[in-house]
């Protein structure tokens, strides 16, 4: 068993992310995992990401607040406990348009599907 207390979860930064506090909860620099890593992001009001695509699938769960997720063609607002899958190669932008912070759980594979 590998436990990471939130207070000890390593913060990280990512390109194209703004007004967000991000921490890794499991995997990468937060400890060993074989398939995926787990992170949590707190988006300040107005915070989010630029529209970008990657070869990695992304799974989001809104834990608190509301976050608008767009793939560049369709935008949907997710609220508490709502989830969304972004397919490999699909664009995604996140935005907190509210006046309160929003918290999002992120699950991502360590490498693209089929990669050795």
N, C-alpha and C positions, 0 to 999 in steps of 0.2 A: 504494500500500500504506500502511495506517495501523497502526502497531504501538503497543500499550499494554503496557508492562511491569507485572507485577502490583504491584510496589512503587510505581508511579505511578498505578495505577487509582484513580479518585476514590471515596472512601467515600460512602455515602448512608444515609439513614434513611427509613423508610416507616411510616405509621400502622399500628398493630396488630401490629407486629413487636417481639419482645422477646428479649433475650439472644442477639442475632445480630449478627455483623459482616458488613456488606454492601459490595461494591465493584462498580462498573460497569467491565466489561472492554472493551466496544465500544458505541458509540452514546450518545445523550444527551450528558452532560457529559464522556464519555470519547472523543468524536470522532464523525466523520461516519458515518452509515449511512442507507440509504434505506428499509428495510422493518422491521428489528427492532433490538432492543438486547439485549446479553448481559451478564449479571451473575453473580456468585458470592456465596454466602452461607455463612458458617460459623456453625452453630447450636451454642451451648454446650449441655451437658446440661440438659434442661428448657426449652430455648429453642424458639421457634417463632413462629407467627402466630395471630391470632384467626380465627374462621370468618368469611369475607367473600366476596362475589362482585363481579366487575367485568365490564364489557363487553369486556374484552381476554382473548384466549386466552393461556394460560401453558403452557410446556413446562419440565419439571424433569428433571434427570439427577442422581442421587446419585453423587458422585465418591468419597466416603469416608464410612464409618459407616453409620447407618441412620436413616431419617426416616419417620415415620408421616404419611400424607397422608389427609385426610378431606374429603368433600364435604358432610358433615352427615348423610349417610345410610349411607355405606360408608366404612370406613377400611382402608387397606392399608399395610403397612410395606415401603418400598423400601430395598434394600441397594445396595452398590457396583455401578455401571453400570446399575441399573434406572432406567426413565424413566416419566414420567406426563404426560398431557395434561389440562389443565383447560380445559373449553370456555368460551366467552364466556357470562357469566351464571350459571355453575356456582359454587357455594360451594367454598371451599378453606381448610383449616387445615393447617399443618405443625407437627410436634412431634418433637423429639429426646428420646425416652424413655430413651436409653442413658446410660452414664456416661462416654462419650468424645465429643468434638466430632464433628459431622457436616458435610460440605461438599456443597453443592448448586449445580449450574449452572442458571441460569435464562435462558430465551429468551422474549422477549415482543415482539409487534409494537409499533411506535411509535404506532399508532392502531387503533381497532376495524376489523374487516373492513367494507368498503363505505364507510368514512368518507372524505371528500374531503381 
